[in-house]
Amino acid sequence: MAALLAFLLSGCDPAMDAITSSRSIEDNLVTDRINRPENAMLKSLPDVAQLTESYLHSFEKERSLKLPSEYREFVLDHNGGFPSPNCVIFEEDGRQTASDVLCFFALNDERSWASVE
């Protein structure tokens, strides 16, 4: 029970800790495909709409913004999902910090819990 409570309070998957603890903060940053663990996966959101380039263009125009190219590619391929492992390690105020990523939100989804909008 104590291990479960520690896991729930820590917020990150203990298996991910084993992967990341021996690497530097720079190696743990999830900024490119090279630094992803080999077993990384993304579980699709249920019943999510497939996006089109046309929709993304309209989304950007309505909000007067330009999405980063890697994010555009991600939402066109996946449009959100549940990452595994779900723990991101980064540096904050000079010390290593960890945070969960429950879900990458979708675009053009009517469900408030799953939508960027």
CNS distance restraints for C-alpha pairs under 8 A (distance, minus, plus):
assign (resid   1 and name CA) (resid   5 and name CA) 6.21 0.50 0.50
assign (resid   2 and name CA) (resid   6 and name CA) 6.10 0.50 0.50
assign (resid   3 and name CA) (resid   7 and name CA) 6.13 0.50 0.50
assign (resid   4 and name CA) (resid   8 and name CA) 6.19 0.50 0.50
assign (resid   5 and name CA) (resid   9 and name CA) 6.12 0.50 0.50
assign (resid   6 and name CA) (resid  10 and name CA) 5.90 0.50 0.50
assign (resid   7 and name CA) (resid  11 and name CA) 6.23 0.50 0.50
assign (resid   7 and name CA) (resid  12 and name CA) 6.90 0.50 0.50
assign (resid   7 and name CA) (resid  13 and name CA) 7.15 0.50 0.50
assign (resid   7 and name CA) (resid  14 and name CA) 7.15 0.50 0.50
assign (resid   8 and name CA) (resid  12 and name CA) 7.85 0.50 0.50
assign (resid  11 and name CA) (resid  87 and name CA) 7.92 0.50 0.50
assign (resid  11 and name CA) (resid  99 and name CA) 6.68 0.50 0.50
assign (resid  11 and name CA) (resid 100 and name CA) 5.96 0.50 0.50
assign (resid  12 and name CA) (resid  16 and name CA) 7.24 0.50 0.50
assign (resid  12 and name CA) (resid  17 and name CA) 7.51 0.50 0.50
assign (resid  12 and name CA) (resid  86 and name CA) 6.97 0.50 0.50
assign (resid  12 and name CA) (resid  87 and name CA) 5.16 0.50 0.50
assign (resid  12 and name CA) (resid  98 and name CA) 7.05 0.50 0.50
assign (resid  12 and name CA) (resid  99 and name CA) 6.57 0.50 0.50
assign (resid  12 and name CA) (resid 100 and name CA) 5.75 0.50 0.50
assign (resid  13 and name CA) (resid  17 and name CA) 6.65 0.50 0.50
assign (resid  13 and name CA) (resid  85 and name CA) 7.01 0.50 0.50
assign (resid  13 and name CA) (resid  86 and name CA) 6.97 0.50 0.50
assign (resid  13 and name CA) (resid  87 and name CA) 6.42 0.50 0.50
assign (resid  14 and name CA) (resid  18 and name CA) 6.64 0.50 0.50
assign (resid  15 and name CA) (resid  19 and name CA) 6.70 0.50 0.50
assign (resid  16 and name CA) (resid  20 and name CA) 6.17 0.50 0.50
assign (resid  16 and name CA) (resid  85 and name CA) 6.26 0.50 0.50
assign (resid  16 and name CA) (resid  87 and name CA) 6.60 0.50 0.50
assign (resid  17 and name CA) (resid  21 and name CA) 5.56 0.50 0.50
assign (resid  18 and name CA) (resid  22 and name CA) 7.45 0.50 0.50
assign (resid  19 and name CA) (resid  23 and name CA) 7.84 0.50 0.50
assign (resid  19 and name CA) (resid  37 and name CA) 7.64 0.50 0.50
assign (resid  20 and name CA) (resid  24 and name CA) 7.95 0.50 0.50
assign (resid  20 and name CA) (resid  28 and name CA) 6.30 0.50 0.50
assign (resid  20 and name CA) (resid  89 and name CA) 7.67 0.50 0.50
assign (resid  23 and name CA) (resid  27 and name CA) 5.94 0.50 0.50
assign (resid  23 and name CA) (resid  28 and name CA) 6.63 0.50 0.50
assign (resid  24 and name CA) (resid  28 and name CA) 6.45 0.50 0.50
assign (resid  25 and name CA) (resid  29 and name CA) 6.44 0.50 0.50
assign (resid  25 and name CA) (resid  89 and name CA) 6.95 0.50 0.50
assign (resid  25 and name CA) (resid  90 and name CA) 6.09 0.50 0.50
assign (resid  25 and name CA) (resid  91 and name CA) 6.62 0.50 0.50
assign (resid  25 and name CA) (resid  96 and name CA) 6.93 0.50 0.50
assign (resid  26 and name CA) (resid  90 and name CA) 7.91 0.50 0.50
assign (resid  27 and name CA) (resid  35 and name CA) 6.38 0.50 0.50
assign (resid  28 and name CA) (resid  35 and name CA) 6.62 0.50 0.50
assign (resid  28 and name CA) (resid  88 and name CA) 7.51 0.50 0.50
assign (resid  28 and name CA) (resid  89 and name CA) 5.80 0.50 0.50
assign (resid  28 and name CA) (resid  90 and name CA) 7.00 0.50 0.50
assign (resid  29 and name CA) (resid  35 and name CA) 7.04 0.50 0.50
assign (resid  29 and name CA) (resid  88 and name CA) 7.20 0.50 0.50
assign (resid  29 and name CA) (resid  89 and name CA) 6.30 0.50 0.50
assign (resid  29 and name CA) (resid  90 and name CA) 6.02 0.50 0.50
assign (resid  30 and name CA) (resid  35 and name CA) 6.18 0.50 0.50
assign (resid  30 and name CA) (resid  36 and name CA) 6.58 0.50 0.50
assign (resid  30 and name CA) (resid  88 and name CA) 6.87 0.50 0.50
assign (resid  30 and name CA) (resid  89 and name CA) 7.96 0.50 0.50
assign (resid  31 and name CA) (resid  35 and name CA) 7.35 0.50 0.50
assign (resid  32 and name CA) (resid  36 and name CA) 7.34 0.50 0.50
assign (resid  36 and name CA) (resid  40 and name CA) 6.45 0.50 0.50
assign (resid  39 and name CA) (resid  85 and name CA) 7.95 0.50 0.50
assign (resid  40 and name CA) (resid  83 and name CA) 7.43 0.50 0.50
assign (resid  40 and name CA) (resid  84 and name CA) 5.59 0.50 0.50
assign (resid  40 and name CA) (resid  85 and name CA) 5.97 0.50 0.50
assign (resid  41 and name CA) (resid  83 and name CA) 5.98 0.50 0.50
assign (resid  41 and name CA) (resid  84 and name CA) 5.32 0.50 0.50
assign (resid  41 and name CA) (resid  85 and name CA) 7.34 0.50 0.50
assign (resid  42 and name CA) (resid  81 and name CA) 5.86 0.50 0.50
assign (resid  42 and name CA) (resid  82 and name CA) 5.44 0.50 0.50
assign (resid  42 and name CA) (resid  83 and name CA) 4.51 0.50 0.50
assign (resid  42 and name CA) (resid  84 and name CA) 6.15 0.50 0.50
assign (resid  43 and name CA) (resid  81 and name CA) 5.39 0.50 0.50
assign (resid  43 and name CA) (resid  82 and name CA) 4.97 0.50 0.50
assign (resid  43 and name CA) (resid  83 and name CA) 6.41 0.50 0.50
assign (resid  43 and name CA) (resid  84 and name CA) 7.85 0.50 0.50
assign (resid  44 and name CA) (resid  48 and name CA) 7.91 0.50 0.50
assign (resid  44 and name CA) (resid  78 and name CA) 7.00 0.50 0.50
assign (resid  44 and name CA) (resid  80 and name CA) 6.77 0.50 0.50
assign (resid  44 and name CA) (resid  81 and name CA) 4.47 0.50 0.50
assign (resid  44 and name CA) (resid  82 and name CA) 6.44 0.50 0.50
assign (resid  45 and name CA) (resid  80 and name CA) 6.39 0.50 0.50
assign (resid  45 and name CA) (resid  81 and name CA) 4.85 0.50 0.50
assign (resid  45 and name CA) (resid  82 and name CA) 6.98 0.50 0.50
assign (resid  45 and name CA) (resid 114 and name CA) 7.96 0.50 0.50
assign (resid  48 and name CA) (resid  79 and name CA) 7.22 0.50 0.50
assign (resid  48 and name CA) (resid 106 and name CA) 7.42 0.50 0.50
assign (resid  48 and name CA) (resid 109 and name CA) 6.68 0.50 0.50
assign (resid  49 and name CA) (resid  79 and name CA) 7.50 0.50 0.50
assign (resid  49 and name CA) (resid 108 and name CA) 6.98 0.50 0.50
assign (resid  49 and name CA) (resid 109 and name CA) 6.85 0.50 0.50
assign (resid  50 and name CA) (resid  76 and name CA) 7.13 0.50 0.50
assign (resid  50 and name CA) (resid  78 and name CA) 7.78 0.50 0.50
assign (resid  50 and name CA) (resid  79 and name CA) 6.84 0.50 0.50
assign (resid  51 and name CA) (resid  55 and name CA) 6.45 0.50 0.50
assign (resid  51 and name CA) (resid  56 and name CA) 7.33 0.50 0.50
assign (resid  51 and name CA) (resid  75 and name CA) 7.10 0.50 0.50
assign (resid  51 and name CA) (resid  76 and name CA) 5.44 0.50 0.50
assign (resid  51 and name CA) (resid  79 and name CA) 6.92 0.50 0.50
assign (resid  51 and name CA) (resid 107 and name CA) 7.72 0.50 0.50
assign (resid  51 and name CA) (resid 108 and name CA) 7.80 0.50 0.50
assign (resid  52 and name CA) (resid  56 and name CA) 6.48 0.50 0.50
assign (resid  52 and name CA) (resid  76 and name CA) 6.57 0.50 0.50
assign (resid  53 and name CA) (resid  57 and name CA) 6.16 0.50 0.50
assign (resid  53 and name CA) (resid  76 and name CA) 7.47 0.50 0.50
assign (resid  54 and name CA) (resid  58 and name CA) 6.34 0.50 0.50
assign (resid  55 and name CA) (resid  59 and name CA) 6.07 0.50 0.50
assign (resid  56 and name CA) (resid  60 and name CA) 6.14 0.50 0.50
assign (resid  56 and name CA) (resid  72 and name CA) 7.65 0.50 0.50
assign (resid  57 and name CA) (resid  61 and name CA) 6.13 0.50 0.50
assign (resid  58 and name CA) (resid  62 and name CA) 6.02 0.50 0.50
assign (resid  59 and name CA) (resid  63 and name CA) 6.42 0.50 0.50
assign (resid  60 and name CA) (resid  64 and name CA) 5.73 0.50 0.50
assign (resid  60 and name CA) (resid  65 and name CA) 4.99 0.50 0.50
assign (resid  60 and name CA) (resid  66 and name CA) 5.66 0.50 0.50
assign (resid  60 and name CA) (resid  67 and name CA) 7.02 0.50 0.50
assign (resid  61 and name CA) (resid  65 and name CA) 6.56 0.50 0.50
assign (resid  67 and name CA) (resid  71 and name CA) 6.57 0.50 0.50
assign (resid  67 and name CA) (resid  72 and name CA) 6.23 0.50 0.50
assign (resid  68 and name CA) (resid  72 and name CA) 6.25 0.50 0.50
assign (resid  69 and name CA) (resid  73 and name CA) 6.18 0.50 0.50
assign (resid  70 and name CA) (resid  74 and name CA) 6.16 0.50 0.50
assign (resid  71 and name CA) (resid  75 and name CA) 6.20 0.50 0.50
assign (resid  72 and name CA) (resid  76 and name CA) 6.09 0.50 0.50
assign (resid  73 and name CA) (resid  77 and name CA) 6.14 0.50 0.50
assign (resid  74 and name CA) (resid  78 and name CA) 5.79 0.50 0.50
assign (resid  74 and name CA) (resid  79 and name CA) 6.70 0.50 0.50
assign (resid  74 and name CA) (resid  80 and name CA) 7.97 0.50 0.50
assign (resid  75 and name CA) (resid  79 and name CA) 3.86 0.50 0.50
assign (resid  75 and name CA) (resid  80 and name CA) 6.35 0.50 0.50
assign (resid  75 and name CA) (resid 106 and name CA) 7.19 0.50 0.50
assign (resid  75 and name CA) (resid 107 and name CA) 7.55 0.50 0.50
assign (resid  79 and name CA) (resid 105 and name CA) 7.38 0.50 0.50
assign (resid  79 and name CA) (resid 106 and name CA) 4.86 0.50 0.50
assign (resid  79 and name CA) (resid 107 and name CA) 6.47 0.50 0.50
assign (resid  80 and name CA) (resid 103 and name CA) 7.13 0.50 0.50
assign (resid  80 and name CA) (resid 104 and name CA) 4.63 0.50 0.50
assign (resid  80 and name CA) (resid 105 and name CA) 4.81 0.50 0.50
assign (resid  80 and name CA) (resid 106 and name CA) 4.40 0.50 0.50
assign (resid  80 and name CA) (resid 107 and name CA) 7.72 0.50 0.50
assign (resid  80 and name CA) (resid 114 and name CA) 7.97 0.50 0.50
assign (resid  81 and name CA) (resid 103 and name CA) 5.69 0.50 0.50
assign (resid  81 and name CA) (resid 104 and name CA) 5.22 0.50 0.50
assign (resid  81 and name CA) (resid 105 and name CA) 6.86 0.50 0.50
assign (resid  81 and name CA) (resid 106 and name CA) 7.56 0.50 0.50
assign (resid  82 and name CA) (resid  86 and name CA) 7.84 0.50 0.50
assign (resid  82 and name CA) (resid 101 and name CA) 7.99 0.50 0.50
assign (resid  82 and name CA) (resid 102 and name CA) 6.29 0.50 0.50
assign (resid  82 and name CA) (resid 103 and name CA) 4.66 0.50 0.50
assign (resid  82 and name CA) (resid 104 and name CA) 6.35 0.50 0.50
assign (resid  83 and name CA) (resid 101 and name CA) 7.11 0.50 0.50
assign (resid  83 and name CA) (resid 102 and name CA) 7.21 0.50 0.50
assign (resid  83 and name CA) (resid 103 and name CA) 6.64 0.50 0.50
assign (resid  83 and name CA) (resid 104 and name CA) 7.56 0.50 0.50
assign (resid  86 and name CA) (resid 100 and name CA) 5.48 0.50 0.50
assign (resid  86 and name CA) (resid 101 and name CA) 5.17 0.50 0.50
assign (resid  86 and name CA) (resid 102 and name CA) 6.62 0.50 0.50
assign (resid  87 and name CA) (resid  98 and name CA) 6.54 0.50 0.50
assign (resid  87 and name CA) (resid  99 and name CA) 5.62 0.50 0.50
assign (resid  87 and name CA) (resid 100 and name CA) 4.66 0.50 0.50
assign (resid  87 and name CA) (resid 101 and name CA) 6.24 0.50 0.50
assign (resid  88 and name CA) (resid  98 and name CA) 5.59 0.50 0.50
assign (resid  88 and name CA) (resid  99 and name CA) 5.37 0.50 0.50
assign (resid  88 and name CA) (resid 100 and name CA) 6.30 0.50 0.50
assign (resid  88 and name CA) (resid 101 and name CA) 7.19 0.50 0.50
assign (resid  89 and name CA) (resid  96 and name CA) 6.87 0.50 0.50
assign (resid  89 and name CA) (resid  97 and name CA) 5.72 0.50 0.50
assign (resid  89 and name CA) (resid  98 and name CA) 4.47 0.50 0.50
assign (resid  89 and name CA) (resid  99 and name CA) 6.65 0.50 0.50
assign (resid  90 and name CA) (resid  96 and name CA) 5.80 0.50 0.50
assign (resid  90 and name CA) (resid  97 and name CA) 5.38 0.50 0.50
assign (resid  90 and name CA) (resid  98 and name CA) 6.31 0.50 0.50
assign (resid  91 and name CA) (resid  95 and name CA) 5.39 0.50 0.50
assign (resid  91 and name CA) (resid  96 and name CA) 4.61 0.50 0.50
assign (resid  91 and name CA) (resid  97 and name CA) 5.70 0.50 0.50
assign (resid  92 and name CA) (resid  96 and name CA) 6.36 0.50 0.50
assign (resid  92 and name CA) (resid  97 and name CA) 6.23 0.50 0.50
assign (resid 103 and name CA) (resid 114 and name CA) 7.80 0.50 0.50
assign (resid 104 and name CA) (resid 114 and name CA) 7.93 0.50 0.50
assign (resid 105 and name CA) (resid 114 and name CA) 5.08 0.50 0.50
assign (resid 105 and name CA) (resid 115 and name CA) 5.13 0.50 0.50
assign (resid 105 and name CA) (resid 116 and name CA) 5.33 0.50 0.50
assign (resid 106 and name CA) (resid 114 and name CA) 5.90 0.50 0.50
assign (resid 106 and name CA) (resid 115 and name CA) 4.90 0.50 0.50
assign (resid 106 and name CA) (resid 116 and name CA) 5.83 0.50 0.50
assign (resid 107 and name CA) (resid 115 and name CA) 5.71 0.50 0.50
assign (resid 107 and name CA) (resid 116 and name CA) 5.65 0.50 0.50
assign (resid 107 and name CA) (resid 117 and name CA) 6.73 0.50 0.50
assign (resid 108 and name CA) (resid 115 and name CA) 6.95 0.50 0.50
assign (resid 108 and name CA) (resid 117 and name CA) 7.44 0.50 0.50
assign (resid 109 and name CA) (resid 114 and name CA) 6.78 0.50 0.50
assign (resid 109 and name CA) (resid 115 and name CA) 5.30 0.50 0.50
assign (resid 109 and name CA) (resid 117 and name CA) 8.00 0.50 0.50
assign (resid 110 and name CA) (resid 115 and name CA) 6.87 0.50 0.50
assign (resid 111 and name CA) (resid 115 and name CA) 6.11 0.50 0.50
assign (resid 112 and name CA) (resid 117 and name CA) 7.83 0.50 0.50
